[in-house]
Amino acid sequence: MPTPNVSFEFFPPKSLEASFRLWDTVQTLAPLDPSFVSVTYGAGGTTRQLTHEAVETLHKTCDLRVAAHLTCVDATKDETLTIANNYAKAGVTDLVALRGDPPKAADRFEPHPDGFASSVELITALKDAGDFTIRVGAYPDRHPDAADLDADVAYLKRKFDAGADAAITQFFFEADTFFRFRDACARAGIDKPIIPGILPIENWSKTRNFAARCGAVIPAWLDDAYTTAQRDNREELLSTAIATELCSDLIDGGVEDLHFYTLNKPELTRDICAALGIAPKVALAEVA
């Protein structure tokens, strides 16, 4: 089986304890030589400043290519482009451009009166603003705001036409879900990279609730498997096996890149990578 390229998503810390957890996560996963790592915004852009600090710290202190999440939520166009330009001045030219989730108190996304109304508008402005590498979101299962999967594919094509360089998918649970989406994208004329997003399942109950909110289809067999695993206290073993099999199926189907949503808990991701034959390329002591 070919060894895939990997990348990892982190989220910015909100406390001193969380800062140590992020650093431990980086120390654990950086030796796997990721193509890039990304740092998220919180829901509704709530961790914007923390994201900036985490991105610049990782860029300055680690030999990692860092991609900063940038959204349209609760900011003017000028504010958003200023953030992007400040990243560029700091040497960070990789961005993950997203519309963004609405704040927790809101039922749906409402653009700032002077802000970008969509990810397509944001991507267009970023391509005009500088020499950025722009990754965007993609949805193998229907996005909650989309009429159907065809609408998701058509909108992804608009993002690429606006200047996006690659897409990272929302997580999903079965390889066929990704393959159907990839085929639909190819039929629509999309030829840019689409990277599968992998969510190692730390807690099935929380993952299930998250999947329901973001539209990821939950197969019945997965519910049954976790019911049994929880009863037998084998949930972590099941999570490793399921994610490893999913990644193996994707690689067998021609996938060359995998993006892991780590939740700043690196152990499962590390174990899955090990099972896929991805060995550390540098010693932990050298990552600093």
RAVEN-V240676 format. One record per backbone hydrogen bond with DSSP energy under -1.0 kcal/mol. CO is the residue of the C=O (numbers start at 0). NH is the residue of the N-H. If there is no record, write none. Layout:
CO_NH, CO_NH
//
This chain:
4_257, 5_34, 6_259, 7_37, 8_261, 9_39, 14_18, 15_19, 16_20, 17_21, 18_22, 19_23, 20_24, 21_25, 22_26, 23_27, 24_28, 25_29, 28_31, 29_32, 30_280, 35_7, 36_66, 37_9, 38_68, 41_44, 44_47, 46_50, 47_51, 48_52, 49_53, 50_54, 51_55, 52_56, 53_57, 54_58, 55_59, 56_60, 57_61, 61_63, 64_36, 66_38, 67_95, 69_97, 75_79, 76_80, 77_81, 78_82, 79_83, 80_84, 81_85, 82_86, 83_87, 84_88, 85_89, 86_91, 87_90, 92_132, 93_67, 94_134, 95_69, 98_71, 102_105, 111_114, 113_76, 117_121, 118_122, 119_123, 120_124, 121_125, 122_126, 123_127, 124_128, 125_129, 129_131, 132_94, 133_164, 133_165, 134_96, 135_167, 137_169, 142_145, 147_151, 148_152, 149_153, 150_154, 151_155, 152_156, 153_157, 154_158, 155_159, 156_160, 157_161, 158_163, 159_162, 165_135, 166_194, 167_137, 173_176, 174_178, 175_179, 176_180, 177_181, 178_182, 179_183, 180_184, 181_185, 182_186, 183_187, 184_189, 185_188, 192_166, 194_168, 195_258, 197_260, 199_201, 202_206, 203_207, 204_208, 205_209, 206_210, 207_211, 208_212, 209_213, 210_215, 218_221, 218_222, 219_223, 220_224, 221_225, 222_226, 223_227, 224_228, 225_229, 226_230, 227_231, 228_233, 233_237, 234_238, 235_239, 236_240, 237_241, 238_242, 239_243, 240_244, 241_245, 242_246, 243_247, 244_248, 245_249, 246_250, 247_251, 248_252, 249_254, 250_253, 255_4, 257_6, 258_197, 259_8, 259_261, 261_264, 265_269, 266_270, 267_271, 268_272, 269_273, 270_274, 271_275, 272_277, 273_276, 282_285, 283_286
//
